[in-house]
Amino acid sequence: MKKRIINILAVFLILQPYFIFSQENEKPTEPAEVQSTTETKEKIADSYFTGDWGGIRQSMVDKGVTFEMAYISETVYNLGGGISKGYASLGNLDVTLDLDFDKLAGVSGLQIFLYGLGGHGMAPTDFVGDAQATSNIETGQDYFKLYEAWFQYSFLEDKLAILAGLHDLNSEFYANDPAGLFLNSSMGIGTEFAQAGPSIFPMASPALRLLIKPTETFYFSAAAYNATTSDPNDPDTIKTYADFKFKNGALVIAETGLYSEENYKLALGFWTYTDKVESFKEDSITGDPVKESGYGFYLLSDKSFGDISLFFRAGMANAKAFQFSYNIMPGIVFSGNLWGRSDDSFGIGASTIITSKEYKNEMNAASTNVDSHETALEFTYKIQATPWVAIQPDLQYVINPSADPQLKNTLATALRVELVF
């Protein structure tokens, strides 16, 4: 589109003397395409803290090179309950480079994406004691690494696309636009799936993904991810681990549905590991974890009614393999248009994870009591102060943290500041 605009602008400049001569003293009306290009440049200049770099950034975008960097600073304070009172300060850095080879080299449909991910600070879970994690940037480690590195080739007028490389599953699967406002990790991807250790933040693995979109609203997407996301010799350290041999099998996922941006989504998904996974049960003789089939299903739905968006998400995982067998996540998001701040958003959401019956039986046999669920209630307000600064106060009330009867309900507050460079 931008290439087309530039071509039209060039033709206009060539013919401009003719228009001036033929209309004598009448001032020519500026074409809409020129106005659009100017508006685009102004938007780019205003969207980043560092601006347009004297026109360099706009020039890069015109040539198919988009560089972005965003930093999040967050403080979470546990006011009471859970493990203990206290606060955790943490941060997250995203550095991305998106290359459009149609503009860059005339290769239609080819895209390459590189993503550097960094984090630092404490883990709020150490105070809150929850299973779902009140902060979706929590890692409890200091690191910077290559997170994603993939190429995608689209053809048949973007109705078919193939992607290969290091890829975040949750960037395409198990995602709702309205739910992205919230800070609780379950609103990104359900805990019933996240507990299985898929290719998601902060550990991505090699993948091969096929996307079919025969119409504007219908899509089908399927992918195979390496089941191993971390170095087996150093599993607790966050670092890039790219095993393209798939020695421990694959995680296969498929999702299909109807989607219209900023309007609605209705989708169904299924995932399964090709090899059995370690469960919470132990072999009575060897003491080793018993392996079970790792699989699950999920439902995604959301609908916008003007300035109000509703969403509902639900997921299920094999109760014989995982501690939590169900996750139910409803929510509502209000646009700031309702009170005169069009770029702000206010959301109310809830996420309940249900303890599997098999897990409860296993724990009861070991004389350990377990609650039936953990529920997180979240109230969040995102203030878009400028196009490149967002301030987001957040309040979460967690019932039955980690389904542990010994932990009292907890109330946690957070303040997140996001800066886009």
N, C-alpha and C positions, 0 to 999 in steps of 0.2 A: 504494500500500500504506500509506504513512504517513498519507494523507488518510483512508483507511478506519479506521486505528487511532485517529485523533483523533475521528472520528465515534462510534466505539464507546465511547471514553472519555467523550465528552459524554453519551451515553445513560446510561452507568453513573453519572455524577455526578448526573444528574437523578433516577434511580431509587434512589440510595443511601439516602435517608431511609426509603424503604419497606422496604428490606432490613434496615436497622438496627432499625426498629420491629417487623417480623415475627419477627426472630430474637432479640429482647430483648437479653440480655447477651452473646450469642454474637458474637464478632468476625468480621466478614465476611472471606472469603478474597479476597485481592487478585487481580483478573482477570489472566490471562496477558498480555492486550493491554497493560495498564498496566505490567507488569513489562518487556515488550518495549520499550515507549516509553522507560522509564527507562534500560534497558540501552543503547538507541540514543543517548540523550543523553550517557550516561557515555562511550560509545565515541567520540563526536565530541569531547568535552572532552579525552579522553586521546590522541587521534590527532594533535594539532597542538601545536607548541611554544608557540604563543600561546593554546592552549586554546579555550574556547567563547565568549570575549569577553563573559562575563557573561550568556550565554544568547542573545546576538545571532546567533551563527553558527547555532545550532540553529533559531532562528526563521527565518533566511534559507533554510535547507535545507527547512524545512516549507513555505515559500512558493515553493520551486522555484528558489532562487538558491544555487549552490554556488561559492564562491571558494576557490582554493587557490594556494599559492605554495611552491615547493621550490627549494632551492639545493644544488648539488653542488660540493664542493671536491676537487680531485684533484692528486696529484703522481705523475709517472711518471719513473722513473730507469732509464736504460740502463746496465747494468753492464758491457757490453762488446760488441764486434762492431758491425755496422751502419755508420753514418757516423762516429759518435764517442760516447765516453762523455759523459754529461751528464744533466741533469734538466729537466723542464718542469712548471711549476705552471699549472694552468688551472681554470676554473670555469664553471658553467652555471646560469642562472636560468630557471625556468618559472613563469609567472603565468597562471592560467586562470580563466575565468568561464563557468560552464555554466548556462544558463537553460532550465528546464522549464516551458513555457507551459501545460501542463495544470494545474499547481499555481498558476502565476503569474497566468494570465488565463483559465483554463477552456478553452483551445484544445488539445484532445486531439491528441497525436502530434507537436506542434511543439517543436523544440529548437534553440537557438542557442548556438554555442560560439565563444569568443574566447580566443586564446592569444598571450601576449607571451613572446618568447624573447630571452634575453640570454646573452652569453658574453664571456670575457676570458682572457688568458694566452697561453702559448706553445704550439707544436705539437710533440708528442712525435716525430712523423714526421721532424722535422729532425735528430733524433739516431738514431732506430731505422732510418730509411730504408726502411720497409716500404710495401707497396702497400695492405694491408688496414686499416691504422691501429689501433694498440693501444688507443686511447681513442675511444669512440663519442660524446664531446662535443667532440672536437678541431675547432677552426676556425683557430686562429692569429691571430684578430682580436678586437678589443674592439667590442662592438655591443649594441644592444637594439632590437628591432623587433617589429612585428606579424607573427606567424608563421602562425597559422591564424585564419580568420574564416569560418564556414560555418553554414548552417541545414539542418536535416534534418526531413522530414515523414514520419512513419510512419503506416500505416493497415492495414486488414484484420487487426486484432489483432497488429500488428507483424510481419506476414508480408511486408510490402512497405515499403521505405523509399527515399526519394530525397534525396540530399544535393547541395548546390551551394555553391561558395565556395572560398576558399583552404584547401587540404587536404593533409595529409601522407600520401602514398601508403602508407608503411610502417606507419602506425597501423592499417591494416586488411589490406593485402596483404603477402604474403611474410613472415609473422610466426608464430613459435611461442612459446607461453608459457614453456616451460623454457629456451629459448635467450636469453630476455630477461635472465637473470641475469648473462650474461657482458659484459665490457667491450669486447672486440674488435668493431670495426664490422661485420665480416662476419656476426656472430651476429644483427645487427639486420636487415640486408638483404644478400644475397650481393653480393660485389664484382663479379661478372660482370654484374650488373644496375646496381649503383651507379655503375660507370664510365661508363654511358650518360648520366648526369646527369638522373635522374628527379626528381619532386617529393618530395624527402626532406630530412631535416636537413642543413644549416640553411636550405635554400631550398625553399619550397613555392610551388606555382602554382595558379591557378584550376582547378577540376575540377567535373565532373558525374558523380555516382555512383549506381548502382542496386543495391540489395540485395534479394534474394528469399530468404526463409526459410520454405518451406512446412511444414516439420516442425521439431521441437526440435533435430535434429542436422544436417539437410542444409541447405546454403546455396549460393547462386550470387551472385557479386558482379562487377560490371563498371563501369568508369569510363573517362572521357576526361580527361586532364590537358593543360594547355598545355605544349607541348614546350619552351618557353622559360621557365626558372626564374629567370634573373637579367637585369638591365638590360643589353642589348646594348652600350650606350655606356659601361658601367662594370661589366663582367662579374666582376671580381675582388673587388668590395666586397659584403659581406653586408648587404643591405637588402631591404625589402619591395618586390616587383615583381609587380604584378597586371595582366597583359595579358589582357583578356577577349575580344580579337579573334582570338586563335589564328593570328596571321599566319604563324608558322613551323610550322604543323601541330600535331598532337596526339600524345600518348602514350596509346595505348589498352591497357588491361589487363583481364583477366578471370581470376577464380579460382573454383573450385568444389570442394566436398568435404564431408566429415563432421567434425563438431566437437562435443565435449562438454567443457565447462569443467572443468579439473583432472582430466581423464580421458584423452582422446585427441583426435588430429586427423590427418586424412589428406586432403591437398588437392593439386590440380594447378593451375598458373597459366601464362598466356601473356601476353606483352606485345609490342607493336610500335609503331614510330613511323610515322605516316602519310606523312611526308616522309623522304627519305634523310638519313643523318647523316654527319658528317665522320669519316673513318676515319684510321688511322695511316699510310696510304699517301699519297704525294705524286705529283702529276702530273709526269711527266718533263719536260714543256715549261714549264708555268706555275709549278710548285712549289707549287700550291695543294693542299689536302687532297682526296683522291678521296672521293666520297660513295658510301656503300653502304647497304643496307637494315639498319635497326637493329631486331632482334627477339630474343626468347629464350623459354625455358620454365623452369619450376621445379617441384620436388616438395617437399612439406612433410609430415613425419610425426612424431608423438610419442605416447607411451603412458606412463601412470603405473601403477606397480605398488606401491600403498601409498605408502611414503615414498621410493620411487625412481622417477625419470622418465627415460626414454630418448628421444632425438630424433635424426632424420636429415633433413638438407636437402641438396638438390642442384639446381644451376642450370646452364643452358647459354645462351650468347649467340653470335650470328653471328661466326664466326671471321674472316670477311673484313673486319669493321668494327671489332672491338675487340681490345685486347691480350690479355685473358684470356677464354678461351672456355668454361671450366668452373669451377665452385666446388662442393666437396664438404665437408659440415659435419656430422659426428657429435658426439654429446655425451651426458653423463649428469649428472643432478642428484640430490643426496641431501638429503632433508629433515632438519632438525635434530632431528626427533622421534627419530631413531636414537640420539642421544647426549644426549637430555634437554633440548634447546633447540628447541622447536617452531617458532619463528619464524626460525631461522637456516637457511642453505642453503650447500651445498658443491657445486661443479661442476667437471667436467673436460670440456674441449671441444677440438676441432681443426677447423681450416679450411684447406683446400688450394685455391689458385687455380692453374689450369693455363694456361700460355702457349699462345696459338693458334699453329698451325703456320704460318699465313700471316704472322703477326707475326715469328716467328723467321726465316723466309725473308727477309723485308724487312730485318731487322736484319743478318742474315748478309751480305746483298748490300751493305750499307753497312759491312762489316767490323767489325760489333759483335756480340759474343757475348752470348747470352741463355740463362739457365737455363730448364728446362722448367716450373718451378713455384715458388710460395712457400707455405710451410706455417707456420701459427701454432698452437702448442699452448698452451692456457690452463688454469690452475688458479686457482680463485677461491673465496673464502669470504665470505659476507655475514652479518655479525653485526647482528641487529636488536636494538640495545641498548635502545631504547624504541620505542613505535609511531611516534615522529617523528624518531628518529635511527638511521641505519644506518652501520656502518663496514665497509668492504670491502677487505681486502688482496688483491692479485692478482699472479700471476706468469705471464709469457708468454715462450716460447722460439720465436723466429722463424727458420726455416730458409730460406736463399736469399732474403733481403729484396729485394723488388721484382724477383725473378728476375734479379738483377744479380750476375754471377760475381765482381765486384770487391768486393762486400760480404760480410763474414763473418757467420755465424749470430750472432744477438744474443739476449741475455737481459735482459728488462726487468721491473722490479717496479713496482707501483703501489699507492697507498693512496687510496681514495675515501671521502669522508664526505658523507652526504646528510642534510639537515635539512629537515623539512616544517613550514612555518609555518601 
